[in-house]
Amino acid sequence: MGEAVEGREAVDLLERTRVAVNPRLRNTVESLPGSIRRVAMYHFGWEHADGTPAAGQAGKAIRPALVLAAAGALGGDPDDALRAAAAVELVHNFTLLHDDVIDEDATRRHRPTAWTVFGTPDAIIVGDALLALALRLLAEDGHPAAPAASARLAACVIELCAGQQADCAFEQRGPQEVSLDECLDMAMAKTGALLGCACSLGALYAGAGPEEVAALDAFGREAGLAFQLIDDLIGIWGDPGRTGKPAGADLASHKKSLPVVAALTSGTPAAAELAELYRGPMGAAAVRRAAGAVDRAGGRDWAQIHAADRMARAVDQLSRAVPDLAAAGDLLALAEFVTRRSR
């Protein structure tokens, strides 16, 4: 019952975040030149491909919610951080547009990805434009924290790019040539960095000192790694009706996700079976066999246990900045929500 209540709290918080942030987000996106704006509006779910209005949702709003929740946890006014929250969401969507191209993903949010509708060049260009919009939002923000926030967000984008580059490089290496430590570092850069940055921006806008900002960044990073572990599990065993992607999509594309690398490096007979499957084409039957091999090699259990461990580390970091964790209820609810989701 307690988990259900926490889940409802997080869902309510995400909805409040969308109500608060989406108008600014949408106004910012609508400032783009016409042809670029059309692709961006489609990506966010606000328009159909032909430019007519759509009732789609612009994402879960987890990252902007972290910005606002962090500001509130440290005694600030979340409304002061709305620009920063929108900037973080723009950066997140910049990465999504580019990731979809790199991974050749055909669907996102239950409809065709932007590159499949408008072409690869437009998707890449619009991703670049969203990144520029994010930095412009902070550059035009009169809040005293804006310069430091802009610098942190720019540094985060470089880290995100390094994580994405490492992820791509892994694909060129043999099934058992990527270590678990390398994979964890990649996931921290690719996913943990932006969640950490979101939390640290909220702390900056609350007027927090360097130690509190660093602790909030570490909280977000650890929660982000837990998030990635669960996301990787969903990439193998998620329900296509909920994920909007085919079953075992990560296996079909030979992704070296965390559960897969944990399985491949386990030294078990199932690890050898999985490595052999990863060397060949991955049809539906092979995907099912690979999922079974990951499970039998311990990859599934390892990911679940490691996600729980990372969440414990996240809470420890949070307690350094907010000794009375009751004041950080929104942050904790969000962290619990993203690591207990099943889709």
Protein Blocks (a to p, Z undefined) as FASTA:
>chain_A
ZZmmmmmmmmmmmmmmmmmmmmmmmmmmmmpcfklmmmmmmmnopacfkopacfbdebjh
lmmmmmmmmmmmnopafklmmmmmmmmmmmmmmmmmmmmmmnopabgehiacfklmnojk
lmmmmmmmmmmmmmmmmmmpcbfklmmmmmmmmmmmmmmmmmmmmmmmmmmpcfklccfk
lmmmmmmmmmmmmmmmmmmmmmmmnopafklmmmmmmmmmmmmmmmmmmmmmmmmmpcfk
lnopaehklmmnopacfklmmmmmnopaklmmmmmmmmmccdfklmmmmmmmmmmnommm
mmmmmmmmmmmmmmmmmmmmmmplmlmmmmmmmmmmmmmccZZ
